[in-house]
């Protein structure tokens, strides 16, 4: 949202049950929210996508990056309530496990 001045934004909804926590990703760039309620190491969250050589890069809102090709995690932990940009080689599903 781009505004001329600061405003409050109230978002109302309900929690997604743990069994349904996944995000379908397309080839190329995606924007995702971190759906878990506790922080988790980005390398662990994206482990399946990294193992399949499908994840190209994941970026934090401040530009910090996870670069699997270089085994570099500048993102650290994914944090509840934050969004991330994810670039994929091909479509895949990201599962948020317990």
C-alpha positions as CSV (number, residue, x, y, z in Angstrom):
1,X,0.0,0.0,0.0
2,X,1.4,3.4,-0.9
3,X,0.0,6.3,1.0
4,X,0.8,10.0,1.1
5,X,0.9,9.9,4.9
6,X,1.0,7.4,7.7
7,X,-2.3,5.5,8.5
8,X,-3.2,2.6,10.7
9,X,-4.2,-0.6,9.0
10,X,-6.4,-3.1,10.9
11,X,-6.3,-6.6,9.5
12,X,-8.9,-9.0,10.9
13,X,-8.9,-12.8,10.4
14,X,-8.5,-16.2,12.0
15,X,-5.5,-18.4,12.4
16,X,-4.8,-21.0,9.8
17,X,-4.9,-24.5,11.3
18,X,-1.4,-26.1,11.4
19,X,-2.5,-28.9,9.1
20,X,-3.2,-26.3,6.3
21,X,0.0,-24.3,6.5
22,X,1.5,-24.4,3.0
23,X,2.1,-21.9,0.2
24,X,2.1,-22.7,-3.5
25,X,5.0,-21.0,-5.2
26,X,5.3,-20.2,-8.9
27,X,8.4,-20.2,-11.0
28,X,10.1,-16.8,-10.6
29,X,9.4,-14.3,-7.8
30,X,6.8,-14.9,-5.0
31,X,5.9,-12.9,-2.0
32,X,5.0,-15.0,1.1
33,X,4.2,-14.5,4.7
34,X,5.8,-16.6,7.4
35,X,2.9,-18.6,8.8
36,X,4.3,-20.1,12.0
37,X,3.9,-18.6,15.4
38,X,7.6,-19.0,16.4
39,X,10.8,-18.0,14.6
40,X,12.6,-20.7,12.7
41,X,16.0,-20.7,10.8
42,X,15.4,-19.9,7.2
43,X,17.6,-22.8,6.0
44,X,15.4,-25.2,7.9
45,X,12.1,-23.7,6.5
46,X,13.3,-23.9,2.9
47,X,15.3,-27.2,3.4
48,X,13.1,-29.2,0.9
49,X,13.3,-26.5,-1.7
50,X,17.1,-26.2,-1.3
51,X,17.6,-30.0,-1.4
52,X,15.8,-30.0,-4.8
53,X,17.9,-27.1,-6.1
54,X,14.6,-25.2,-6.7
55,X,15.2,-22.2,-4.4
56,X,17.3,-19.5,-6.1
57,X,17.1,-16.8,-3.4
58,X,14.9,-15.7,-0.5
59,X,15.0,-12.1,0.7
60,X,13.9,-10.4,3.9
61,X,12.1,-7.0,3.7
62,X,15.4,-5.2,4.5
63,X,17.3,-6.9,1.6
64,X,19.1,-9.6,3.6
65,X,19.3,-12.7,1.5
66,X,19.4,-16.5,1.8
67,X,21.6,-17.8,-1.0
68,X,21.5,-21.6,-1.1
69,X,24.1,-21.9,-3.9
70,X,26.6,-20.3,-1.6
71,X,25.3,-21.9,1.6
72,X,24.7,-18.4,3.0
73,X,21.9,-17.4,5.3
74,X,21.9,-13.6,5.8
75,X,18.2,-13.8,6.7
76,X,18.7,-15.8,9.9
77,X,15.3,-16.7,11.3
78,X,12.0,-16.3,9.6
79,X,9.8,-14.2,11.9
80,X,6.1,-14.5,12.6
81,X,4.1,-11.7,10.9
82,X,6.8,-10.8,8.4
83,X,6.9,-11.2,4.6
84,X,9.6,-12.5,2.3
85,X,10.4,-12.6,-1.4
86,X,11.3,-16.0,-2.8
87,X,12.6,-16.7,-6.3
88,X,12.0,-20.2,-7.6
89,X,13.4,-22.2,-10.6
90,X,10.0,-23.9,-11.0
91,X,6.7,-24.1,-9.3
92,X,6.6,-25.9,-5.9
93,X,4.9,-26.0,-2.6
94,X,6.4,-24.7,0.7
95,X,5.1,-26.6,3.7
96,X,5.3,-25.1,7.2
97,X,5.8,-28.1,9.5
98,X,5.6,-28.2,13.3
